[in-house]
């Protein structure tokens, strides 16, 4: 984003004056390698390239604190040391995790203001002792006042805010009802942008930050999801865990964070499963400042790695916040005074080109260190499909298999989850009602409450859970949260456990089985038995299949393979009273029907289980071979090719001249596993290479153990689920 001298003269002057005051301290810290001493200065520069409002608010707070401490004695070394330690810890946590709580960000802001005021007071004392001025001002207080005055003049023509407004208007010209999400790091920038958007009349403008209570954030989120023509301005403290993609595919970054993992969190609000349109992300930066020289290049590297790996490894953020990287970052910042707002043509863009090309030396070293870190990650992961850079996308056939599994699952699980959960809860003594279309409020049995704390729609006091199967529905008419009911929801597991009570150790003489009766269009009474067939290994359940057997009085039992062939019998509208149903229609002929049906189900499940086990054993055996091939390949990369011969001293010479140095024993080992194990224990090897070997051994051992457990199949088991009495419908 360009800064025109004609229109933004005060804005440019503000940055030049601010840099001129801070640059000498940055140089001193760089020479002394005291990087943490100037975290507050870097924070002020970072705020200054966010918005004028953020810079002016920080300067005003610093001025107030400066006046309070100006006449005091110098701060004790221990006090400053404690403050810097806390500030450094908060800074590292923020860069490592990508976000912090509102309280932590407020604490960091307070510490930054205190540190700036204390350091500026120290600068004035140094200037007074050396009888020199501070950037054309006799006192530091005058310099701060001058900066605030320049900022006040620059605020109406903030180039970042003008660029944001232009983009919002451009989006609305193409999509008049589009929702737009804008992120910033600072509440001061958020307030200034919200005011500018309201003045520009771009539609409804909402805001959300970490200081807002949960209820307020829930209301804002619900409105943004349910309505159109809304601009939402949010801070990073409110960026995590929100699903804002239902009506929004435009995201604007007002400022650029140091840690690209924070961008991942921001972008993930609209770029997620269920997004129906292509997400469009726009990054805003000041040309000719460190925001372009350093931060934009980090963003570019983030985008390129995201396209390659489909995600950003943590190495990017951790490397960017290391002490060595901080030194190179500081080296780039100290040159800001001479190069500020110089506007050479860009030598790269976010879509292609090398981020390292055209960068200054300090920035290039920082980017190269990140490249080395990512390259190490890729080398450790890319040698095997299940550790591949594309994850599940490493093998195209997996997409086909996943789609086939989804279709089969849809066929085999033709179940209304809401009705299923309601029925299971009613069996346990719960209740259910429909407070609004598409929403079910279930009063849960006491045994179902564990593990639901924090789940959307759950109210622990009333033991109720509001559920829906509509992804776009997040709140009921009373603006209470509603949870989405998918197959992975905890209450589905509770319902399954209730229905499959025998699978949990119940016995037929102690636990009632599910028995009911329906009216069916059949010429004579029949019994429909349902069973669950299960193949298990030592790793857990491998496959489960519901089997249905139809038993008639005058024919052999019939296995019903297709669920659609028997689920229609169980429709609720076909239910009849079970009283005397067995006595009147089944007692005379069906006494041994359950045993016969179980034998039929076991016979039908045996080939299914055998076929599954055969294919699974083949797949797992192939994966085991690939695992060993991967270990052999990585061992060769790390330790070299096994040596087969060694120079042996002459046993018949008393003195062998120039004896060869001792050769490590692992060099003669050809089996990759003992060779790598011995290499990892060889103290003569570099620590980094031994650590890499230990990581490879741990990965190999964990995966091999899992494969062994999955190959250890247990005997097949078929257990009863229930019985349905089919009574001929009365004519």
C-alpha positions in Angstrom: 0.0 0.0 0.0 1.5 3.3 -1.1 1.8 6.4 1.0 1.4 9.5 -1.1 3.5 12.5 0.2 0.9 14.9 -1.0 -1.9 13.3 0.9 -0.1 11.6 3.7 2.6 14.0 4.6 1.8 14.0 8.3 1.6 10.2 8.3 5.1 9.9 6.8 6.5 12.6 9.2 5.1 10.7 12.2 7.0 7.5 11.2 10.2 9.3 10.4 10.2 11.2 13.8 9.3 8.0 15.7 12.0 6.0 14.0 14.6 8.7 14.6 13.9 8.7 18.3 14.0 4.9 18.6 16.7 4.0 16.1 19.7 4.9 18.5 18.3 2.6 21.2 17.8 -0.2 18.7 21.4 0.1 17.6 22.7 0.0 21.2 20.6 -3.1 21.9 21.9 -4.8 18.7 25.5 -4.1 19.6 25.0 -5.4 23.1 22.8 -8.3 22.0 20.2 -7.2 24.5 17.2 -8.1 22.2 14.6 -8.3 25.0 15.5 -4.8 26.2 13.8 -3.3 23.1 10.7 -5.4 22.8 8.6 -2.4 23.8 10.2 -0.3 21.1 9.5 -2.9 18.5 5.9 -3.2 19.8 5.5 0.6 19.3 6.8 0.4 15.7 4.5 -2.5 15.1 1.5 -0.5 16.3 2.5 2.5 14.3 2.2 0.5 11.0 -1.2 -0.9 12.1 -3.1 2.4 12.3 -2.4 6.0 13.4 -5.0 5.5 16.1 -3.0 2.6 17.6 0.2 4.6 17.6 -1.4 7.7 19.0 -3.2 5.8 21.8 0.1 4.1 22.9 2.0 7.4 22.8 -0.7 9.1 24.9 -0.6 6.4 27.5 3.2 6.6 27.5 3.1 10.4 28.0 0.8 10.0 31.0 3.1 7.4 32.6 6.2 9.4 31.6 4.9 12.5 33.5 4.4 10.4 36.6 7.9 8.9 36.7 9.9 11.9 35.2 10.8 13.4 38.5 11.3 10.1 40.3 14.6 8.5 40.8 15.9 6.0 38.3 14.2 2.7 38.3 16.1 -0.1 40.1 17.8 -2.7 38.1 15.8 -5.5 39.8 12.5 -3.8 39.0 13.4 -3.4 35.3 14.8 -7.0 35.2 11.5 -8.4 36.5 9.4 -6.3 34.1 11.5 -7.4 31.1 11.3 -11.0 32.1 7.5 -10.9 32.3 7.3 -9.0 29.0 9.7 -11.5 27.3 7.7 -14.5 28.5 4.4 -13.0 27.3 6.0 -12.1 24.0 7.4 -15.6 23.5 4.1 -17.3 24.4 2.2 -15.1 22.0 4.6 -15.9 19.2 4.7 -19.6 20.0 1.0 -20.2 20.3 -0.2 -17.6 17.8 -2.7 -16.0 20.2 -3.1 -15.0 23.8 -6.0 -14.4 26.1 -7.5 -10.9 26.5 -6.0 -10.6 30.0 -2.5 -11.6 28.7 -2.7 -9.1 25.9 -3.8 -6.3 28.3 -1.0 -7.2 30.7 1.5 -7.1 27.8 0.1 -3.6 26.7 0.5 -2.3 30.3 4.1 -3.6 30.5 4.9 -2.1 27.1 3.7 1.3 28.1 5.6 1.1 31.5 8.8 0.0 29.7 8.5 2.7 27.1 8.0 5.4 29.7 10.9 4.2 31.8 13.3 3.8 28.8 12.4 7.3 27.5 13.0 8.8 30.9 16.4 7.0 30.9 17.1 8.5 27.4 16.4 12.0 28.7 18.7 11.5 31.7 21.4 10.3 29.3 20.9 13.3 27.0 20.9 15.7 30.0 24.2 14.3 31.3 25.7 14.6 27.8 24.3 18.1 27.2 22.7 17.2 23.9 19.2 17.4 22.5 16.7 14.7 21.7 15.8 14.9 18.0 15.5 18.7 17.9 13.7 18.8 21.3 15.3 19.9 24.6 13.1 17.4 26.6 11.7 14.0 25.9 8.3 15.2 27.0 8.4 17.8 24.2 9.3 15.0 21.7 6.4 12.8 22.8 4.0 15.8 22.6 5.3 16.6 19.1 4.7 13.0 18.0 1.1 13.0 19.4 0.4 16.3 17.6 1.7 14.9 14.3 -0.4 11.8 14.8 -3.5 13.9 15.4 -2.9 15.6 12.1 -2.3 12.3 10.3 -5.3 10.4 11.8 -7.9 11.7 9.3 -5.8 10.5 6.4 -4.7 7.1 7.6 -3.7 5.2 4.5 -4.5 1.8 5.9 -8.1 2.8 6.8 -8.6 4.4 3.3 -7.3 1.3 1.6 -9.6 -0.9 3.8 -12.7 1.2 2.9 -11.8 1.1 -0.8 -11.6 -2.7 -0.7 -14.9 -3.0 1.2 -16.6 -0.8 -1.5 -15.0 -2.9 -4.2 -16.3 -6.1 -2.7 -19.8 -4.6 -2.3 -19.9 -3.4 -5.8 -19.5 -7.0 -7.0 -21.4 -8.8 -4.2 -23.8 -6.2 -2.6 -24.9 -8.5 0.2 -21.5 -10.0 1.0 -20.3 -10.4 4.6 -16.8 -9.3 5.2 -14.4 -10.3 8.1 -11.5 -7.9 9.1 -8.8 -8.8 11.6 -6.4 -6.6 13.5 -4.1 -7.1 16.5 -5.1 -4.0 18.4 -8.3 -2.8 20.0 -7.3 0.9 19.2 -7.1 0.0 15.5 -10.4 -1.9 15.8 -12.2 1.2 17.2 -10.7 3.5 14.6 -11.7 1.1 11.7 -15.3 0.6 13.1 -15.8 4.4 13.3 -14.5 4.8 9.7 -16.7 2.0 8.4 -19.8 3.5 10.1 -19.0 6.9 8.6 -18.7 5.3 5.2 -22.1 3.7 5.5 -21.0 0.3 4.3 -23.8 -1.6 6.0 -24.1 -3.0 9.5 -20.7 -3.0 11.3 -20.1 -5.4 14.2 -17.0 -5.8 16.4 -15.6 -8.4 18.7 -12.5 -8.6 20.9 -11.2 -10.5 23.9 -12.6 -8.1 26.4 -16.2 -8.9 25.3 -18.1 -11.4 27.5 -18.9 -14.8 26.0 -22.6 -13.9 25.6 -21.8 -10.8 23.6 -19.4 -12.7 21.3 -22.1 -15.4 20.8 -24.7 -12.8 19.8 -22.3 -11.2 17.3 -21.3 -14.5 15.9 -24.9 -15.6 15.5 -25.9 -12.4 13.7 -22.9 -12.6 11.4 -23.8 -16.2 10.5 -27.5 -15.6 10.1 -27.6 -12.3 8.2 -26.1 -10.6 5.1 -24.4 -7.3 4.4 -22.4 -7.2 7.7 -18.8 -6.2 8.3 -17.2 -7.8 11.3 -14.0 -6.3 12.8 -12.3 -8.7 15.2 -9.1 -8.9 17.2 -6.8 -11.9 17.5 -8.0 -12.6 21.0 -11.4 -13.5 19.5 -10.0 -15.4 16.5 -9.8 -18.9 17.8 -12.6 -21.5 17.5 -15.1 -19.5 15.5 -17.0 -20.8 12.5 -17.7 -17.8 10.3 -17.7 -19.4 6.9 -21.4 -19.9 6.4 -22.1 -16.4 4.8 -18.5 -15.1 4.5 -15.6 -15.8 2.1 -13.9 -12.3 2.2 -11.2 -11.8 4.9 -9.0 -8.7 5.2 -5.9 -8.4 7.4 -5.5 -4.8 8.6 -2.0 -5.6 9.9 0.5 -8.5 9.6 1.6 -10.4 12.7 5.1 -11.7 13.1 4.0 -15.3 13.5 2.4 -16.8 10.4 0.6 -19.4 12.6 -1.6 -16.5 13.8 -2.6 -15.9 10.1 -3.5 -19.6 10.0 -5.9 -19.1 12.9 -7.4 -16.0 11.3 -7.8 -17.6 7.8 -9.2 -20.7 9.4 -12.4 -18.8 10.4 -13.6 -18.8 6.7 -11.3 -21.3 5.1 -12.7 -24.5 6.6 -14.9 -27.5 5.9 -18.3 -26.5 4.7 -17.2 -23.3 2.9 -19.2 -23.3 -0.4 -17.2 -20.5 -2.1 -13.5 -19.8 -2.7 -12.1 -17.9 0.3 -10.5 -14.6 -0.8 -7.9 -13.2 1.7 -6.4 -9.7 1.4 -3.2 -8.5 3.2 -2.6 -4.8 3.9 0.9 -3.5 4.5 2.8 -0.2 4.3 5.2 0.0 1.4 8.7 1.1 2.3 8.6 -0.1 6.0 9.6 -3.2 7.8 6.0 -4.4 7.3 6.8 -4.9 3.7 10.5 -5.9 4.0 10.0 -8.5 6.7 6.4 -9.2 7.6 5.1 -9.4 4.0 7.8 -11.9 3.2 6.8 -14.0 6.1 3.2 -13.9 4.8 4.4 -15.0 1.4 6.4 -17.8 2.9 3.3 -18.8 4.8 1.2 -18.9 1.7 3.7 -20.9 -0.3 4.2 -23.5 2.4 0.4 -23.7 2.9 0.0 -24.5 -0.8 2.8 -27.2 -0.5 2.0 -28.8 2.8 -1.7 -27.8 3.1 -0.9 -26.4 6.6 1.9 -24.5 8.3 4.3 -26.5 10.6 5.0 -25.0 14.0 8.7 -24.6 13.0 7.7 -21.4 11.1 6.5 -19.6 14.2 9.1 -21.0 16.6 12.0 -20.1 14.4 10.6 -16.6 13.8 10.7 -15.9 17.5 14.1 -17.3 18.5 16.8 -15.1 19.9 19.1 -15.5 16.9 16.2 -14.5 14.6 15.4 -11.6 16.9 18.9 -10.3 16.3 18.5 -10.4 12.6 15.1 -8.8 12.8 16.6 -6.0 15.0 19.4 -5.5 12.5 16.8 -4.8 9.8 14.9 -2.4 12.0 17.9 -0.2 12.8 18.2 0.6 9.1 14.7 1.8 8.9 15.6 5.5 9.4 17.5 5.7 6.1 15.2 3.5 4.0 11.8 4.5 5.4 9.1 4.9 2.7 11.6 4.3 -0.1 9.5 2.7 -2.8 11.4 0.4 -5.2 9.3 -1.9 -7.3 8.4 -5.1 -5.6 10.7 -8.0 -6.5 8.2 -10.8 -5.5 4.5 -11.3 -4.8 2.4 -13.6 -2.8 1.6 -15.9 -5.7 5.1 -16.8 -7.0 8.8 -15.8 -6.8 11.3 -16.2 -4.0 10.7 -14.3 -0.8 14.4 -14.2 -0.2 15.2 -12.4 -3.4 15.8 -8.7 -3.1 15.7 -8.8 0.7 18.2 -7.0 2.9 20.9 -9.2 4.5 19.3 -9.4 7.9 15.9 -10.3 6.5 17.4 -12.8 4.1 19.2 -14.6 6.9 16.0 -14.9 8.9 14.1 -16.3 5.9 16.9 -18.8 5.1 16.8 -20.1 8.7 13.0 -20.6 8.3 13.7 -22.4 5.0 16.2 -24.7 6.7 13.7 -25.5 9.5 10.9 -26.3 7.0 13.3 -28.3 4.8 14.2 -30.5 7.9 10.5 -31.1 8.5 9.9 -32.1 4.9 12.9 -34.5 4.9 11.7 -36.1 8.1 8.1 -36.5 6.8 8.2 -36.9 3.0 9.7 -40.4 2.8 6.5 -42.3 3.5 2.9 -41.8 2.5 1.5 -41.8 6.0 4.1 -39.1 7.0 3.9 -37.4 3.6 3.7 -33.6 3.0 0.1 -33.9 1.7 -1.2 -36.2 4.5 -4.2 -38.1 3.2 -3.6 -36.5 -0.2 -0.3 -38.2 -0.6 -2.0 -41.1 -2.5 -4.8 -40.3 -4.9 -6.5 -43.7 -4.4 -7.3 -42.8 -0.8 -9.7 -40.2 -2.1 -11.6 -42.8 -4.1 -11.6 -45.2 -1.1 -12.8 -42.5 1.2 -15.7 -41.6 -1.1 -16.7 -45.3 -1.4 -16.6 -45.6 2.4 -18.7 -42.5 2.7 -21.3 -43.9 0.3 -21.3 -47.3 2.1 -21.6 -45.6 5.4 -24.6 -43.6 4.2 -26.2 -46.8 3.0 -25.5 -48.8 6.2 -26.4 -46.0 8.5 -29.7 -44.9 7.2 -30.7 -43.5 10.6 -32.3 -40.2 11.7 -29.7 -39.3 14.4 -32.0 -36.8 16.2 -34.8 -39.4 16.5 -32.3 -42.1 17.5 -30.8 -40.0 20.3 -34.3 -39.0 21.5 -35.5 -42.6 21.6 -32.4 -43.7 23.5 -32.7 -40.9 26.0 -36.4 -41.7 26.6 -35.5 -45.3 27.3 -33.1 -44.1 30.0 -35.8 -41.8 31.6 -35.1 -38.6 29.8 -37.4 -36.4 27.8 -37.4 -34.3 24.6 -39.3 -31.4 23.0 -39.0 -29.2 19.9 -38.6 -25.5 20.9 -38.2 -24.4 17.3 -38.2 -26.0 13.8 -35.1 -28.1 13.3 -34.2 -28.0 17.0 -34.6 -30.7 19.6 -34.1 -30.0 23.3 -33.3 -33.3 25.1 -33.4 -33.6 28.9 -30.6 -36.1 29.5 -30.4 -39.0 31.9 -28.0 -38.4 34.7 -25.6 -41.1 33.4 -25.2 -39.1 30.1 -23.9 -35.9 31.6 -20.2 -36.7 31.9 -17.9 -35.1 29.3 -20.5 -32.6 28.0 -19.2 -29.5 29.8 -18.5 -26.8 27.3 -20.3 -28.5 24.4 -22.5 -26.1 22.4 -26.1 -26.2 23.5 -25.5 -28.0 26.8 -27.0 -26.5 30.0 -25.7 -28.4 33.0 -28.1 -26.8 35.5 -31.2 -28.1 33.7 -29.5 -31.2 32.2 -30.7 -30.2 28.8 -29.0 -30.3 25.4 -30.2 -28.4 22.4 -29.4 -30.1 19.1 -29.8 -29.7 15.4 -28.7 -31.4 12.1 -28.6 -28.1 10.3 -25.0 -26.8 10.0 -26.2 -23.2 9.5 -28.3 -23.2 12.7 -26.3 -22.1 15.7 -28.8 -20.4 18.0 -32.5 -20.9 18.8 -35.0 -18.0 18.8 -34.0 -17.1 22.3 -30.3 -16.7 21.1 -29.2 -19.8 23.1 -26.5 -21.9 21.6 -27.5 -25.0 19.6 -25.1 -27.9 19.0 -24.7 -29.7 15.7 -25.5 -33.4 16.0 -23.1 -35.4 14.0 -22.1 -39.1 14.3 -19.1 -38.1 16.4 -21.1 -36.2 19.0 -20.7 -37.7 22.5 -24.5 -38.3 23.0 -24.6 -40.5 19.9 -22.0 -42.7 21.6 -24.2 -42.7 24.8 -27.2 -43.7 22.7 -25.3 -46.5 20.9 -24.0 -47.8 24.3 -27.6 -47.9 25.5 -29.0 -49.7 22.5 -26.0 -52.1 22.3 -26.1 -52.9 25.9 -24.9 -56.5 25.4 -21.7 -55.1 23.9 -21.0 -53.5 27.3 -21.1 -56.8 29.2 -24.8 -57.2 29.8 -26.4 -60.7 29.8 -29.7 -61.7 28.4 -31.0 -62.8 31.8 -30.1 -59.5 33.5 -30.7 -56.8 30.8 -33.9 -56.4 28.8 -33.4 -56.7 25.1 -35.2 -54.3 22.7 -38.5 -55.9 21.7 -41.4 -54.2 20.0 -44.2 -54.8 17.6 -45.4 -53.2 14.4 -48.2 -53.8 11.9 -46.7 -55.0 8.6 -48.1 -55.8 5.2 -47.4 -59.5 5.4 -49.6 -62.6 4.8 -48.5 -64.2 8.2 -46.7 -63.2 11.4 -42.9 -62.9 11.3 -40.0 -62.0 13.5 -37.3 -59.6 12.6 -34.1 -60.1 14.6 -31.2 -57.6 14.5 -27.6 -58.6 15.4 -24.3 -56.8 15.4 -21.3 -58.6 14.0 -17.9 -57.4 15.1 -14.3 -58.0 14.1 -11.8 -56.9 16.8 -8.1 -56.7 17.1 -5.9 -55.9 20.0 -6.0 -52.3 18.8 -9.8 -52.2 19.1 -12.9 -52.5 16.9 -12.0 -53.0 13.2 -15.4 -53.5 11.6 -19.0 -53.7 12.8 -22.0 -54.7 10.7 -25.7 -54.7 11.6 -27.3 -57.9 10.4 -31.1 -58.5 10.1 -32.7 -62.0 10.0 -36.4 -62.5 9.1 -38.0 -65.6 10.6 -41.3 -67.0 9.3 -43.3 -70.0 10.6 -43.2 -72.0 7.3 -39.8 -71.2 5.7 -36.1 -71.0 6.4 -34.7 -67.8 8.1 -33.8 -65.1 5.6 -30.8 -62.8 6.0 -31.6 -59.2 4.9 -28.3 -57.7 3.6 -29.8 -54.4 2.4 -30.9 -52.1 5.4 -33.5 -50.6 3.1 -35.2 -54.1 3.1 -36.0 -54.0 6.8 -35.8 -50.5 8.1 -39.2 -49.6 6.7 -40.7 -52.2 9.0 -39.5 -50.1 12.0 -41.2 -46.9 11.1 -42.8 -45.3 14.3 -46.2 -44.9 12.6 -46.4 -48.7 12.3 -46.0 -49.4 16.0 -48.8 -51.3 17.8 -49.3 -52.3 21.4 -47.1 -55.3 22.4 -49.6 -56.6 24.9 -50.5 -60.3 24.1 -48.8 -59.9 20.7 -46.4 -62.8 21.4 -49.1 -65.0 22.9 -51.5 -64.5 20.1 -49.2 -64.7 17.1 -45.8 -66.3 17.9 -45.9 -68.5 21.0 -47.1 -71.6 19.1 -44.1 -71.7 16.7 -41.3 -69.2 17.6 -39.8 -70.7 20.8 -36.5 -71.5 19.1 -36.5 -68.7 16.6 -33.8 -66.6 18.3 -31.3 -69.4 18.3 -32.1 -70.1 14.6 -31.8 -66.5 13.7 -28.5 -66.2 15.6 -27.0 -69.2 13.8 -28.1 -67.6 10.5 -26.5 -64.3 11.4 -23.3 -65.9 12.4 -23.2 -67.9 9.2 -23.8 -64.7 7.2 -21.2 -62.7 9.0 -18.5 -65.3 8.8 -17.6 -64.7 5.1 -17.9 -60.9 5.6 -15.4 -61.1 8.5 -13.1 -63.5 6.6 -13.0 -61.3 3.5 -12.4 -58.2 5.6 -9.6 -59.9 7.6 -7.9 -61.2 4.4 -7.8 -57.8 2.8 -6.8 -56.0 6.1 -4.0 -58.5 6.6 -2.7 -57.9 3.1 -2.9 -54.1 3.5 -1.2 -54.2 6.9 1.5 -56.5 5.7 2.2 -54.2 2.8 2.3 -51.2 5.1 4.7 -53.1 7.4 7.0 -53.7 4.5 6.8 -50.0 3.5 7.6 -49.1 7.1 10.8 -51.2 7.1 11.7 -49.8 3.7 11.2 -46.2 5.0 13.4 -47.0 8.0 16.1 -48.5 5.8 16.0 -45.4 3.5 16.2 -42.9 6.4 19.0 -44.9 8.1 21.1 -44.8 4.9 20.5 -41.0 4.7 21.6 -40.5 8.3 24.4 -43.1 8.7 25.6 -43.8 5.2 26.1 -47.2 3.5 27.0 -50.2 5.7 30.7 -51.0 5.6 31.6 -54.7 4.9 35.3 -54.7 5.4 37.7 -52.9 7.8 41.5 -52.5 7.7 43.0 -55.0 10.1 46.4 -54.5 11.7 49.1 -57.1 10.9 49.1 -59.6 13.7 52.7 -60.7 13.0 54.2 -57.2 13.3 55.1 -56.1 16.7 54.6 -52.4 15.9 52.0 -51.4 13.4 52.9 -47.9 12.2 50.1 -45.2 12.1 47.3 -47.3 13.5 43.8 -46.3 12.1 41.5 -44.6 14.5 38.8 -46.8 16.1 35.9 -47.5 13.8 32.4 -47.3 15.3 30.8 -50.7 15.7 27.6 -49.6 14.1 29.4 -49.1 10.7 29.5 -52.9 10.2 25.8 -53.4 10.9 23.6 -53.9 7.9 20.2 -54.3 9.7 18.7 -50.8 9.8 17.1 -51.0 13.2 20.2 -52.0 15.3 22.4 -49.8 13.1 20.3 -46.7 13.8 19.9 -47.7 17.5 23.7 -47.9 17.8 24.2 -44.6 15.9 21.7 -42.9 18.3 23.9 -44.0 21.2 27.2 -43.0 19.7 28.4 -40.0 21.8 30.8 -39.1 19.0 28.0 -38.1 16.7 26.6 -34.5 16.7 23.7 -34.0 19.1 21.3 -32.9 16.4 21.9 -36.1 14.3 21.6 -38.4 17.3 18.3 -36.6 18.2 17.1 -37.1 14.6 17.9 -40.8 14.9 16.0 -41.1 18.2 13.0 -39.4 16.6 13.1 -41.9 13.7 13.3 -44.8 16.1 10.4 -43.6 18.2 8.2 -43.1 15.1 9.2 -46.6 13.8 8.5 -48.3 17.1 5.1 -46.6 17.6 3.9 -47.4 14.1 5.2 -51.0 14.2 3.5 -51.6 17.6 0.2 -50.3 16.2 0.5 -52.5 13.1 1.2 -55.5 15.3 -1.9 -54.8 17.4 -4.1 -54.4 14.4 -2.8 -57.7 12.9 -3.7 -59.6 16.1 -7.3 -60.4 15.3 -9.7 -61.8 18.0 -12.4 -64.3 17.3 -15.5 -62.9 15.5 -18.4 -62.1 17.7 -22.1 -61.7 16.9 -24.5 -60.4 19.5 -28.2 -59.7 19.7 -29.5 -56.1 19.3 -33.2 -56.6 19.4 -36.4 -58.3 18.0 -39.3 -56.8 16.2 -42.6 -58.6 16.0 -44.3 -58.2 12.6 -48.0 -58.7 12.9 -50.1 -58.8 9.7 -52.0 -55.6 9.2 -55.7 -55.8 9.8 -57.8 -55.5 6.6 
